[in-house]
Amino acid sequence: MTRVEKINKKVNEIDADCFVSFDKSDMLYFTQIYEDGILLIIEHTTYIFANKLSYDSIVNQKPQASVILANQGIKSLQELLIENKIHSIALDLKNTTAFQYETLKKNFEIKDATDFSKQIRMIKEQSEINAIKRAAIVARNAFTKVYPMIKIGVSEKEIKDELDYQMTKFGAQKSAFETIVASGINTSYPHHSPTDKKIEDGDFLMIDFGACVDGYNSDCTYTFLIGNRTDEERNFYNELFYTQTFTREFIAPNRTHAKDIDKRARDELAKYGLDKYFIHLTGHGVGLDIHELPYIDSSSETLIVPNMVFTIEPGIYIPGKYGVRIEQTILIKENDVEILGYAPFMEII
Amino acid sequence: MTRVEKINKKVNEIDADCFVSFDKSDMLYFTQIYEDGILLIIEHTTYIFANKLSYDSIVNQKPQASVILANQGIKSLQELLIENKIHSIALDLKNTTAFQYETLKKNFEIKDATDFSKQIRMIKEQSEINAIKRAAIVARNAFTKVYPMIKIGVSEKEIKDELDYQMTKFGAQKSAFETIVASGINTSYPHHSPTDKKIEDGDFLMIDFGACVDGYNSDCTYTFLIGNRTDEERNFYNELFYTQTFTREFIAPNRTHAKDIDKRARDELAKYGLDKYFIHLTGHGVGLDIHELPYIDSSSETLIVPNMVFTIEPGIYIPGKYGVRIEQTILIKENDVEILGYAPFMEII
């Protein structure tokens, strides 16, 4: 089935007449166009509603879609829907503003299509896998270049800036998300923003980064022990490292469910008394969005099948002390699991 | 009045019991915290609903707000609202998802507070103006550094990458938005994404960029004529340059309305027969968001008053040929207008 056939199948299942998306990633997925606009799919016809700013550029890219100059934005969309005698719209409520929703609700019945396109995008095509691999390799190469500068006295922000720059030099359009570089106590905050704090002897150093290539993202986290460290820190790191490895190796394609992967990580950490410090999910899908389906958490019944791409990223954060996270993005294959952008250095500087 | 008093005044005017925002810029404005979470203001009390990932980090920053560990997200918010006997919520419908809106609507009356916080943020305080100035200076300094590399044979993306890097080196947290570098025919697309196209003799080159410093953004666009050019191109550039200058100089604080500024730009371009190629608004506010109030367009009745910060950016785009945009961010003062991050080079390489 084509991508459009897949979304139509879901739209038909809820008896909606069409699919509308305000999500730029959906636009890219269904039309290969990455510009501002509204996506509309009515049966086999795909429309892009573009404003004057993006219209010429979109037309110039010759998409397999009807490009409509929509100076009135959502009003232009409504006019075409009324012309086509559309009564009901399938809409992702998590990617629609309340304003857009209320506007469309005046004339049409809204059917909840939350996550419909995300469920389709969860299973990657080969071209998508190739793009994610390219992104992962760009990120790894950039890191290899930046690695020699990581030493005591260098600031979190200096490492972040250099890593972002090297990713673009190696071919990234941009960073996949705001690169995290945290050291010392800052590693106890899972989503720390890099500061001018310099790396000190005895610090943990956490670097969470990814590249975006051809619209597709990569994602990984390295944690390092810097200089002198205690046995306690060493053990703490090792226990998390075991957890990440065992969790990844636990996955059996076509047999494991997402929630079981999450449980495997938590059970391993419980052995060391560390499960209470694991305060986020075990992983998330990666693709056109940096966070997408499948979510690897305790409530997800999703069966893990080939061509899914997601992270395995257990992390433990001791308030007031430090934290460790180790994250890899993996590809599910027929019988095994491939680590994307695998890097051999994971440890001590 | 404090920021909280200002929003409460607006909330009272529509008889709502509290203000809720899912907008990260609002969170930063009202609490000085830039993290994921939900903002709630009930009379004089400000709350931040944080998940486990951001809770410790927020508490550590000691905000003037009650920080609530909200593992259930919007459900935790609802519980507190019910405890506080809240009946109605003021909500910005353009910064709330349909999902969040529908969830809150089940238990509360929703009152439309679209743009309420944006109207307050439109008039900057001195500390905010200082931050925008710092951002503008960072951007200008970075450009000065990159300027010597701009020559025939260098690609759009190489300039973009270097400019982004230099902005961080000069102190930006990040670029204010995705830097635009367009050359040749690509300048006819107002929001072109940089490619590997190399700059050629006779090209126009358009660079639209800004820095983000302490959460505040700058924004400017330079257009250059590269190498040999025709009289037609030269005139075209000059006419746009006049337009930008005359439009900016037209502004009289406390007397001019936004729509009149827009008209001034269009009238000037009409003299040269170029008004039909001016396909976007004349300007937009700049602050915590890169696009915010006031919008300088034909429908805006907003009176221009001191401490507004916005862009003046007429642009003309000839389909299939080229485009020129010249953009400055300006600060409205008591009696005149200050150009932020003014750069002396605007012309020919």
Interface residues (C-beta under 8 A of the other chain):
Chain A: Y34 E35 D36 K52 L53 S54 D56 S57 N60 L91 L93 K94 N95 T96 T97 A98 F99 Q100 Y101 E102 T114 K157 K160 D161 D164 Y165 T168 K169 Q173 K174 E178 S188 Y189 P190 H191 H192 S193 I279 H280 Y317 P319
Chain B: Y34 E35 D36 K52 L53 S54 D56 S57 N60 L91 L93 K94 N95 T96 T97 A98 F99 Q100 Y101 E102 T114 K157 K160 D161 D164 Y165 T168 K169 Q173 K174 E178 S188 Y189 P190 H191 H192 S193 I279 H280 Y317 P319
